[in-house]
Amino acid sequence: MVSGADAFVFEPRTEADVIRVFQVARESGRKVALRGNGRSYGDANIAEEAIVLDICRMNRILEWNPETGVLHAEAGVTIEQLWRTSLGDGWWPPVVSGTMFPTLAGALAMNIHGKNAFHAGTIGEHVTAVRAVLPSGSVLTLTPADDAFYELISSAGLLAAITEVKIQMRAVASGDLRVLPLSIANWDEQFAAFESLADGADYLVSWIDAFASGRSAGRGLVHAAWYQEESGARPHSLREDHQDLPDTLMFGLPKSMMSNFLRPFNRRGGMRLINAAKFRASRTLGNGRPHPDSLVGFSFLLDYVPNWRNAYQPGGFIQYQSFVPKEHARRVFAEQFRLAQEVKQEPFLAVMKRHRPDRFLFSHAVDGYSLALDFKHTAKRHDDLWRLCHRMNDLVLAAGGRFYFAKDSTLRPSDVTQYLGEETIARFRARKAEWDPEGMLTSGLAQRVGLV
Ligand SMILES: Cc1cc2nc3c(=O)[nH]c(=O)nc-3n(C[C@H](O)[C@H](O)[C@H](O)COP(=O)(O)OP(=O)(O)OC[C@H]3O[C@@H](n4cnc5c(N)ncnc54)[C@H](O)[C@@H]3O)c2cc1C
C-alpha cells in the first residue's frame, strides 16, 4: 500500500447525510471519492483534494431473518458484522474476502471474490437488492432484474453511492470446516490438484513459493476445505467464542508482536528463507491429513496478525493480481515468476485461486485462475517494480486475461481498455453520463487509468 492523498473526509450517518455531502460537493465545486473501510490495496478509495464520502458510520443491520437467511443492512456494515449477526443462527456470508474488515459498499463496488469463487462466483451474485444515491440526490433501488444492477455492482465507486444492501446468506450446519493441506512440488502438481479438487471442495486456495525455480518452480501448499456436517462439528462451533482466535502466539507472545518479528526478514534473503521454510514444513506437518478449522480461522487468518502491513515499512508494498484463462494460466504465471526472479524482485507472498466468469460490468473474473502477488515497494526500486508489472500485464493481456481494481496500483489506460474492451467502456460511459453527468464521482485509480 503506497498511495495517499489529501482530501476532505465526510462521514455520513444517514442517507439524507449522503445527499447533503453531494450537495456540498456541488456547491464547493469539488469531486467526490467514495470510501469504505480502506481495504483496497491501491488508489480506488482516495482522490487528491476531493471530498471523501466515508460510508463506515452507516453501519446498522436493518433486518435479519434467520428463517430465510436474508440480511438487510446499511452499506457501511462490515463482513465481520455480517457473520457475527448470522452465524449463531446457522448462516455464513456466501462470499468473503481474505479479511473481514471490508464494508458491504466496498465489497459490492469491487464485487469481491473468496476462496470459493470457482463455484460461488462473486458477492454480487448473492445480493437480492441494492439501494444507492446518485450525485443528483435521487435514490434508486436495483435488483438482479435490472441491467443497471450489474453495472452499479463492480463499478469501483464511480456511478453512485451504495447505501443499503440485501444479501442472501448461506446456510451452514456447523461453524467448522474440514481442511485438507496438500504439499505441492511444482506447477504441474498445482494445477492437477486444483482441477481434481474443484469438483467437490467448497473452498480452494494455494500458497506458492515465488523464489523457487527450475524443477521446483510452482511448489507450494494447497488448502481444500469442505463445510462440516452437523454430526462432524465440534460442540458450540457456531458460537462467536469458538470462532474468535486467540490473540497470542506460542508462550503467550502477543500476535501484535508478529510484524516486529517479521520486519528483519523483510528483504529478499529473509523472505527466500521464510518461503523455503514454509514449503519444507508443508512436506511433513499435517500434509494430506484433514483437520477441523473454524470458518473465521480459515477465512481471515491475516486479520489475526495485527498491523501485519507494518512489516513492509517504511516503503510499503503493492499487491498485483491477474486473472488468466485456464488454458494459459500455468504458462503465464510461471513466466511472471521468471520475470520477477530475473530482476530480483520476487513477490514475498503469492496466492492462487480458481474462478468462473460473471456478468458484472468491470468483472475481473475468468474461467481460470488468479495469482495475487505481494511486492515490497521501495522508493529506490519503484520504477523497476512498475516496469516489471507492465511486462507481466503484457503477458496477461496476450492470454486474454483480466485485472482487479481492488488490487491495482500499476495499470495504464491502454491495459484497462484492452482487458475491459471498448464495448464495456462505452457502456460505463453511457451510464456515467446518465447518473453522474457532471462527473462528480472520481478516484485516484479512475484518473490514473483514464475512466474519468
Ligand atoms: C488482507 C486483505 C485480503 C483481501 N482479500 C481479498 C479477497 O480474498 N478477495 C477479494 O475480492 N478482495 C480481497 N481484498 C480486497 C478487499 O476485499 C476489497 O478491496 C474491498 O473492496 C475493500 O472494501 P472496503 O470497504 O475497505 O472499501 P474501500 O477499499 O474503501 O473501497 C473500495 C471501493 O469501493 C468504493 N466504495 C466505497 N464506498 C462506496 C459506496 N458507498 N458506494 C459505492 N462505492 C463505494 C470505493 O470508491 C472503492 O472503489 C483483500 C484486502 C485485504 C487488505
The ligand as a MOL file (V3000), in Angstrom:
LIG
                    3D

  0  0  0     0  0            999 V3000
M  V30 BEGIN CTAB
M  V30 COUNTS 53 58 0 0 0
M  V30 BEGIN ATOM
M  V30 1 C -5.7440 -8.6890 3.7690 0
M  V30 2 C -6.6730 -8.4580 2.6100 0
M  V30 3 C -7.2200 -9.5610 1.9760 0
M  V30 4 C -8.0880 -9.3810 0.8980 0
M  V30 5 N -8.5940 -10.4830 0.2990 0
M  V30 6 C -9.4260 -10.3400 -0.7520 0
M  V30 7 C -10.0190 -11.4850 -1.3760 0
M  V30 8 O -9.7680 -12.6200 -0.9880 0
M  V30 9 N -10.8730 -11.2750 -2.4010 0
M  V30 10 C -11.2080 -10.0170 -2.8360 0
M  V30 11 O -12.0040 -9.9020 -3.7670 0
M  V30 12 N -10.6780 -8.9230 -2.2590 0
M  V30 13 C -9.8050 -9.0550 -1.2350 0
M  V30 14 N -9.2890 -7.9470 -0.6180 0
M  V30 15 C -9.6780 -6.6280 -1.1320 0
M  V30 16 C -10.9240 -6.0660 -0.4380 0
M  V30 17 O -11.8590 -7.0520 -0.1510 0
M  V30 18 C -11.5870 -5.0740 -1.3810 0
M  V30 19 O -10.6640 -4.0950 -1.7680 0
M  V30 20 C -12.8160 -4.3650 -0.8080 0
M  V30 21 O -13.3710 -3.5750 -1.8350 0
M  V30 22 C -12.4650 -3.4570 0.3730 0
M  V30 23 O -13.6650 -2.8880 0.8920 0
M  V30 24 P -13.6370 -1.5510 1.7470 0
M  V30 25 O -14.9180 -1.4490 2.4750 0
M  V30 26 O -12.4030 -1.4770 2.5370 0
M  V30 27 O -13.6640 -0.4550 0.5880 0
M  V30 28 P -12.5650 0.5710 0.0750 0
M  V30 29 O -11.2990 -0.1450 -0.1770 0
M  V30 30 O -12.5190 1.7400 0.9590 0
M  V30 31 O -13.2310 0.9580 -1.3210 0
M  V30 32 C -13.3610 0.0010 -2.3290 0
M  V30 33 C -14.1770 0.5750 -3.4890 0
M  V30 34 O -15.4980 0.7860 -3.0400 0
M  V30 35 C -15.9290 2.0690 -3.4430 0
M  V30 36 N -16.9560 2.4870 -2.4780 0
M  V30 37 C -16.7990 2.7280 -1.1640 0
M  V30 38 N -17.9470 3.1040 -0.6090 0
M  V30 39 C -18.8730 3.0770 -1.5890 0
M  V30 40 C -20.2730 3.3290 -1.6380 0
M  V30 41 N -20.9450 3.7240 -0.5610 0
M  V30 42 N -20.9170 3.1560 -2.8170 0
M  V30 43 C -20.2600 2.7640 -3.9400 0
M  V30 44 N -18.9410 2.5220 -3.9480 0
M  V30 45 C -18.2600 2.6660 -2.7870 0
M  V30 46 C -14.6590 2.9020 -3.3960 0
M  V30 47 O -14.7830 4.0730 -4.1750 0
M  V30 48 C -13.6550 1.9210 -3.9670 0
M  V30 49 O -13.6840 1.9590 -5.3630 0
M  V30 50 C -8.4190 -8.0800 0.4540 0
M  V30 51 C -7.8710 -6.9640 1.0990 0
M  V30 52 C -7.0040 -7.1520 2.1720 0
M  V30 53 C -6.4260 -5.9400 2.8530 0
M  V30 END ATOM
M  V30 BEGIN BOND
M  V30 1 1 1 2
M  V30 2 1 2 3
M  V30 3 2 2 52
M  V30 4 2 3 4
M  V30 5 1 4 5
M  V30 6 1 4 50
M  V30 7 2 5 6
M  V30 8 1 6 7
M  V30 9 1 6 13
M  V30 10 2 7 8
M  V30 11 1 7 9
M  V30 12 1 9 10
M  V30 13 2 10 11
M  V30 14 1 10 12
M  V30 15 2 12 13
M  V30 16 1 13 14
M  V30 17 1 14 15
M  V30 18 1 14 50
M  V30 19 1 15 16
M  V30 20 1 16 17
M  V30 21 1 16 18
M  V30 22 1 18 19
M  V30 23 1 18 20
M  V30 24 1 20 21
M  V30 25 1 20 22
M  V30 26 1 22 23
M  V30 27 1 23 24
M  V30 28 2 24 25
M  V30 29 1 24 26
M  V30 30 1 24 27
M  V30 31 1 27 28
M  V30 32 2 28 29
M  V30 33 1 28 30
M  V30 34 1 28 31
M  V30 35 1 31 32
M  V30 36 1 32 33
M  V30 37 1 33 34
M  V30 38 1 33 48
M  V30 39 1 34 35
M  V30 40 1 35 36
M  V30 41 1 35 46
M  V30 42 1 36 37
M  V30 43 1 36 45
M  V30 44 2 37 38
M  V30 45 1 38 39
M  V30 46 1 39 40
M  V30 47 2 39 45
M  V30 48 1 40 41
M  V30 49 2 40 42
M  V30 50 1 42 43
M  V30 51 2 43 44
M  V30 52 1 44 45
M  V30 53 1 46 47
M  V30 54 1 46 48
M  V30 55 1 48 49
M  V30 56 2 50 51
M  V30 57 1 51 52
M  V30 58 1 52 53
M  V30 END BOND
M  V30 END CTAB
M  END
